[in-house]
Amino acid sequence: MARVFSGIQPSGELHIGNYLGAVRNWVALQERHECFFSIVDYHAITQSYEPAQLEAQTFDMAVGLLAAGIDPERCVLFVQSHVPEHTELAWVLTTVTPLGELERMTQFKDKSQLQESVPAGLLNYPVLQAADILLYKADLVPVGQDQEQHLELVREIVRKWNRRFGAGFFPEPQVHHTEAKRIVGLDGQAKMSKSLNNTIGILDDPERIWQLLRPAMTDPARVRRIDPGDPAKCNVFSLHQYFSPADTVDHVADSCRGAKWGCLDCKRVLADNIIAAFVPMRERAAELRAHPERVHEILRSGAERARAVAAETMAAVRAAMGLLPAEKVALRR
């Protein structure tokens, strides 16, 4: 059984981009692999954020993951900051990570251009990401296209550390591609993201889903109802392919090409199918919110299970690197 690690930032409630791009795949993976899934709050603080909101957003993300089908009986679900070995291993890995490799990361270059003062945490984000994965010696990492460069850096870090301190100690993790690699937002311009306000939450109520979907971008050629369109150029149609039955998808495509429907008709059908798809999740989320202690217990238990593995890894790392064991200098009572 392969071991899988994946993390998600605590941005609050899950949206359909998170769900289609990652979480739906997690739910399937937990049935056939040993999975460690983490809410990576240390990664979240590399960008501007509101401290007063982070705790609530972390809890909301946990609720969303559990409601979406993440099963703590079949995987380990935990919060990154509850396992301190993540940051310990991250520091260790910085000692073998080339500065030039970090500076050439596309995400670092893109995000650093938006800031006057670039924090070192943004530069070292991929090293912490490597620590997240290697702490559990994961074999597979489910990622989208935007994270493939980071995973290649993880493999380079593995090679450098293993050559210096222990051949074969860390496995080189492999990419596990998700079916939906990149979900475009409702604006039709960029990846679905809360920061861009172009998302639909999986726990949004039916009326909100419809109000968010109504102004969504479609094929620009369809200025009037009588104008024929091209489904391949319509982001709303791409979402139909995830939420609508095959015969509905075919009907939508035909109605678009032949201008038999207006875009609003197409969106109404999609809204109804999205609403129906998430009914069970909204019900599970409501139950979890009514008993927050259950969520806290799941995260506590998950952190304990994760830390048991992490502590074993770190003990072996310290020994391999020649660090003096703490128990040798412990004070006698």
N, C-alpha and C positions, 0 to 999 in steps of 0.2 A: 504494500500500500504506500503510494507516494505521499509525501508531506507537502502541504500547500500553506503559503502565507499570503495574506493580502490585507491592506489597510484602507480606511476611508476617513477623511477628515470630518470633524463634528460640525457640519454646516447647518445643523438643525434637522428638520424633517426631510426624509428622502424625497427626491423628485424623480420623474420618470427617466431622466438621463442617468442618474445613479443606478436606478433599478435595472434598466435595459443594458447599460454599459458594464455593470459589475455585479450587482447583488443577485440578479436572477441566475447568473452563472455560479455565484457562491452557493446558492441553494442546491444546485445540481451537484457541485463538486463535493459537498459535505456527505453526499450519499455514497461516494466511492473512494474518497481519500481522507487522510488525517489532516484536518483543516484548523488553522489558527487565523482568526479574523480579529482585527484590532481597530478600534476607534482611535486614530492617531492624533491626539490633541497636541503633542509636542510639535508636530509638523504644522499644525494650524497657527501656532504663535510666531511663525517666521514671517507672517504677513500682519498688517494692521488688523486689530480685532478689539472687541469690547470685552474686557475681563468680566464684567457683570453678566454677560450673556453666555460665556463659554460653558459654564456648568450646565445650564439649561439646554444648550444646543447639543452637548454631549449626551445628556439623558434622552433628548428627543431622537437623536440618531440611533441610540440603542433601541428605543421603542420601535422605530421604523424598521430596523433590521430584523427584530424579532417578529414583528407583524408581517414582514415580507417572506418569512419562512426560515430564517436562520434559527437552527434548533440547538440549544446548548447541550442537549444529550448526544448530538452527533458531531459537534465541533467545539472549539474553544473560542469564546467571545469575551474580549476584555478591552480595557482602556489602556492605552500605551503608557501613560504616566504612572499607572499602578504597578508597573514592572520596571524598577529602576535600572535593571541590567541593560535596557535599550540604550540609555545614554552612556552607560559605562563602556559598552562595546563600541558605540559610535566614536568615542574619544580614541579608543585603541585603534580603530580602523583609519582615523585621520592620519596616523603615523605612517601609513603605507600608501595613502591616496595622493597621487600627483596633483599639485595645484592646477596645472594646465588643463587636466582632464575636467576638473570642476568648473573652470572658467569657460570651457567650450560647451557646457551643457545648454541646450537651446532654451529650456525653461528659465535658467538663470539669466541668460542674456536678455530674454524678453521681459522678465519681471524687473530686472535691475534697471532697465531703461525707464521704468515708470516711477523710480524713486530717486530723490536727491542724495540720500545717504543710504547706501546698501548695507544691510546687516550681514554679519558673517554667517548667521544662521541660514540665510537664503543661499549662500554659497555652499554651505555644508549640508544642506537638505538631502542631497543624494547619499551622503555618508550615513546619516541617520536612517535613511531608507534601506541602505545595505545592512545596517545593524539589525533593523527590524526583521529582515529576511534570514540573515545568517545566524541570528541568535537561536532560531529553531531549526537550522540546517535544512531549510525548505528545498524541495526538489523542483517544485513548480510555482510560478507566480503569475496569476491571471492579470494581464495588463492590456490597456488599449494602446493605440499607436503612439500617443503622446508620452508614454512611459518607457518605450522600448530602449531609448538611448540610456536612460537611467539603469535599466537592467543589464545592459552591456557593461556599464561602469561597475556594477556589482560583481560581474564575472571577472573583470580586470582586478578588482580589489581582492577577490578570492585568490586569484593566481599569485599576486604579489605576497599576500600574507602566507599562503601555503608554502611558497618557495622559501620564505624566510624562517618560518616557525614550525611547519609540520605538513609534509606532503599529504594531500588528500583529506586534511582535517575538515575544511569546509567544502561542501559540494558546490559545483557551479549551477546555480538555479536556471531553469529553462522557462521560456515564455509559454504561457498558456493563453492563446488568443480567445477573446470573447467574440460571440457572434456579432453583437452590435458594438463595433470598435469605437465609433464616435457618433453621438447623438446630437444633432443640430437643434438649437433652441427655437422657440416660437418666432423669433425675429428672422429666422432663415439665414442668418449671417455668421453665427459663431456657435461654438460648442455650448450645449445647455449648461447654464451656470446661474446660481443664485445671485452672484455679484452683478450679472448682466440683466437680471430680472426677466429672464426668458424661459422660465420653467413652469411645469405643472407638478404639484406635490402629489405623491401617491395617496396621501391621507386627506387631500382637499375635499371639501363637500361638493356634491354634484353641481350646484349652481356656480360655485367658484370655478370649477373645471370648465364649464361652458363659457363663463365670462372671460377666462384667460385664453381660451381657444378661438373665440370669435374674431379677434383682430389679428390672428396669426398670419404670417406671411405665406402666400401661395405662389403659384407660377405667375411671374410678372406679366406674362403675355395675356392673362385673363383679366383685362381691364373691365370688360362688360360681361354679362352673363352669356351672351351669344358668342363670345370669343372662344374658339377651341384652345385647349391647353395641352401641356406635355406633362404627364404624371411624374416622369423622371426628374423634372425640374421643380417639383412641388414637395416641400418638406412635410406638409400635412399628409400627403399620400404616403410618404415614407413611414409615418407613424401608423397609418392604417395597416401596413404590412406586419406590424407587431401586435396590434390590438383587434383587428377585424378578421372574421373568417375568410377563407380563400375565395369563396364565391362573391363575398362583399368587396374584396380587394379588386377582383376582376370587374365587377359592376362599376366601382368607383373610377377605375382607369378608363373604361369605355365611356362613361358619362362625362369625364373630363375631356377626353379627346374629341368627343362629338358635341360638346357644349350642351349636353342634355340636362346637366345639373349646374346650379350656381355653386360657387365655393362655399357659401354658407350652408347649403344642403350637405355638402361633403363633410364639413366640420361638425354638423349636428350628429351625423351618423358616427363619426369618430368619437365625439364626446360621449355619446351613449355607450359605446363599447369600452372606452376607458373607465367610465364610471362603473360599469358592470364588472370589469376585471378586478377592480380594487375593493369591491364590497367586502370580501372576507378579511382583507387587510385592515380596513377601517374598523371592522368589528373587533378584531384582535387587538388593535391599538387602543381602542376605547377600554377594553378589559384591562390591559396593562397599565394604562393611566389611572384607572380606578384603584390599582394596587401597586403603587410605585416600589414598595418594598420587595416585590418579586423581581423587578428589574435590577434593583441594587444587589440582591442576592445572586442573581445570575452573573453580574459583572464581578462581584467579589469572588465567587467560585472560579470564574474564568481566569481571573488574575492569579489565583493560587495555582491553578493547573499550569498556566503559562510560566509562572515564576519557577516552578519545579524544574521545567526544562531549561529555562534561561539560566538558572543558577548553576546547573550542571555544565552547561556550555561555557559559562564565564570562568568557572573553577579550572576547567581544562585549558582555556585561553591563557589565564594568568600563569599556570604552570608551564605551558609551552613557551611563554615569553620571559620566564625567569623571574617573575615578581615574587617577592618574599610573602609566603602565606601568612595571613593575619593570625591564624591560630597558633603560630609559633611564637608570637610575641604577646599573646593574650596574658593579661595580669592574672596571677593566682589569687584565689580567695584566701 
